Amino acid sequence: MGLLSADPGPKHGELQQSFANGAMAPSEILNTFFRANPKITEHGPEWASSRLPFIGKTFSGRSSTISESATTCDDYFRFLSATVAVHPSDNTFPPASGFMVSPGTASLSSSDGGSGIVSVKGHIKISSVATGNSWEEDFIFYFSEFDREGRFGHFKIWGDPLSCWLAVVGI
């Protein structure tokens, strides 16, 4: 079954494990699970981007080298890994029944390039690369703009940017 069915199936498990335990490099995650022109948005206040450069804007597209504007999805993962380390556990994500799946009604030829939404609430320990300060947070992952193969076009994240800011600053 596909990622948008009531039973998310094997692709769901691969994605969950890839994000949760770092089993795949970011470029491999982008190549495997994202559509050709991906977007990633980690929501948070724009003022936080001076210390948390992965927050508060939408990264789009791919790059093979660091871009001048640093706005590609590859840049998102570079900024993220240079700033924080994630420490997943067996309980980072709920079982498949905890994923909210909406197949959507948009045509695959619509302007956004796909349809459907999958969202999930997770819990994880994160630490600052610079200070070593750590915290635990709940977060929401929101995947949308799916193609027929179950790859998504837009990945949105809602987490706890204030705790992240405090840990990175060293407070």
N, C-alpha and C positions, 0 to 999 in steps of 0.2 A: 504494500500500500504506500501511497505517496505521503509527503510531509503534511499535506492539507487534509488528510482523511481523519476520521474520528480516532483511528489508531495510527499515530504518526509513523510507526514502522521503523525499519533499520536506519534510514537516513537521519531520523530524529535522534536515535541513539549515538550515531557517529558524531553528529553535530554537538550533542550534549557533552560527550566525552572529550571532544576536541577543545571546546571552550573551557570545560571544567578542569582538565588535568594537563593542559598544555602539550598534549600528545602530538600535535601538528604545529609546524611553524606558521606564523601569520600568513606568509605568501601561499602556503598550501591550503590554509583555511579559505583564503580569498579565492584561490583557483578552484577549489572543490565545492564550496557551498554558496558562493556569491555568483550573481549574473555577471555579464561582461562589463557593465558600467556600474559598479556598486556605489552605494552611499552608506556612510556611517555617521550617526549623530549621537554624541553623548551629551545629554542635557545638563545644563548647569549655568551659573551666572557668568557673563562675559568677563567680568573683572577677575575671575579666578584663572583665566587663561595665561596670565603671566607666569604662574607656577604650575598650572595644570593645562598644558597646551593642547590636550586632547578633548577638553571640555568646552561647550558653548558654541560649537560651529559644526557644520556638516562637511565632512570629508567626502570627496567623490572621485571616481576613476581609479586608475592604477598607475604605478610608476615603477621603473626598473632601477632608478637612482633617486636620491633625495632631490626633490624638486625645489626650485627657488621659492615658490609660494607655500610649500609644505601643506598642501591641501588634499592630497590623495589618501585613499584608504590605507595604503602602505605606510604613509606618514603617520596616520592615526596610531597604528600598531607600534611604530618606532617611538613615538612620543609616550605612549602608554607604558611600554616596557622600560623606557629610560627613567620613568617617574615612579612607578609602583610595581610591586610583585604580588601576584595572587597566590593564595594558599587554599586550594579547594579541598573539600572533604567529600565523603560519600553522600552527604546530605546537601550539597551545594544546589542541586536541582531536585525537584519532586519527581515521582514516577510519571510516566506518560499521561496518566489521568489528570495530572496537575497542570498540563499545558492547555491553554485556551486556544482553540482552533476555529477560525472562521474562513471557509473557502472563498467567500466574496462572490460578487456577481459581475465584476468588471471584466471586460473582454481582454484577452491577452494582447490584443492590438491597441489597447487604450493608450493614452498619452503617458501614463506612468509605467508602461511596459509590462504590467502583470497584475495579478489579483491575489487576494487572500492575505490573512493575517494570522500569525502565531505569536502568542505572548506567554511569558512564564515569569514567575517570581522566584528568585533564588536567594541564597544566603552564603556569604563567603567572608573569609578573613583576607585582608589586604594589608600590605606594609609599604612604607616609603622606602625607595631605593637609597635616597640620600641620608635619611635620619634613622631608619630602622623602626620608627614608630609604626605600630600596627593598630588596626581596628577591625571590627566585624560590622558588616552592613547587609541589609536587604537591598535587592536591586530588582529591576524589571528589564527583561529583554523583550523587544518587540521586533518581529521579523515581518516584512511585507514585500509586495511586488514580486510574487513568485512566478516562475516560469513553469512550463509543463514538466520539467525534470525535478522540480522541487527546490531549485536554487532561488535564493531571495535577492532582491535588488536593494532593499534598504534595511539596515540594522540600526535600531534605536536603543539607547540605554538610559535608564533613569536609576541613579544611585544616590550616594550621600556625598556630594561634593564638599560640604563644609568639613566633615571628618577627614576627607582626603586632604583638603587645604591645610588643616591644622597639623596633620601628620607630616606633610611635606615641609611645612614651614618650621616644624620642630617644637610646636607648642604642646 
